[in-house]
């Protein structure tokens, strides 16, 4: 028996949202669900293609799509909050939960620390940094608020620069710090469609004064998908003695880079977004010489001030999530970051190019390859973001999220590797109908 692409699309929910493979025959498993091994075999067949050519090979991406199980009740175009896990990763999570349930206290006292270091080695290699500069967190918010609220170099009267497109939790952390310690926040605007990288760099530079100590830069803007020239901003800032915090929540495992490429001083990301780990996994990076400049959020006297492990004492927590990161990394590498980036950009451009000339449609992100990837934002003249999002879901069963802010008004659209072109065609048709109504 062989499942066709048509059969797959028609029966895509056959496993159920939280079904394990144990209730199906081995033959059905092989037909219905792609494993890392099957993706690696499929990758060999397209090894001769450039990433951009591979992005259009629907047979290959069908193999990737079969690694996921999605609800049949709606089309999910809101993967920016968190992504589903491949079935193989989900089963690895269940296995890790069962293992820890069999030897809970023994594991926590005897094995968790060595296992965490092993996972950190894999993450460090993927990120291009040392294990002495990273820690596993629960999300980007925890990672970056550790830095924002712990920075010793930001004193009363000192300034921090950020934009009105930065993530709300980061802005709120800076507001809280200002209330506590008397630092100053300078919130600037950046263009949605910059003419050059220098235009973006100039926005930050013009806001700087001798009192500026740190700049928050959102690497890939979560509400629009715009990729900011963070390295150029960092080089400008460092020349003036100013540090850079990179909010890379949406960039890691989405676009191809290593942390040192950014020249940032501090970096945070969520692994449950584009790396597809179980929910509740993130990463904090602090350049080695800066670790001693940051107070921990929790009490810890067992490590030196310049040891990243001083931040890891967060109490008892579900270690099975951390353990499963390894499987998610293997899945990510099986596809390859260059192919993954190219595919995500292709999916965004697929719907955006079809909508960009439709009357009343407003694209709130640049389309140049260097300025955006898989995440996008689109609005409709005369419609509020909430009206668009509600109409898409209630009438067309397409799930997105409304972004109604001073800087951006539209819906965020975030397809993922399992998203099909047929689903994007349905989205385009729905948007055209809403724009005409």
ABEGO torsion letter per residue (X at the ends): XBBBAAAAAAAAAAAEAABBAAABBAAAAAAABBBAAAAAAAAAAAAABBAAAAAABAAAAAAAAAABBBBAABBBABAAABBBBBAAAAAAAAAAAAAAAABAAAAAAAAAAAAAAAAAAAAAAAAGBBAAABBBBABAAAAAAAAAAABAABBBGBBBBBBAABBAAAAAAAAAAAAAAGBBBBBBBBBABBABAAAAAAAAAAABBAABABBBBBABBAAAGBBBBAAAAAAAAAAAGBBBBBBAAAABGABBBBAAAAGBABBBBBAABAAGBBBGBBBBBBBAAAAAABBBABBBAABBAABAAAAABAEBBBAAAAAAAAAAAAAAAAAEAAAAAAAAAAAAAAAAAAAAABBGBBBABBABAAABBABBBBBBBGBBAAAAAAAAAAAAGBBBBBBBBAABBEBBBBBBAABBAAAAAAAAAAAAAAAAX
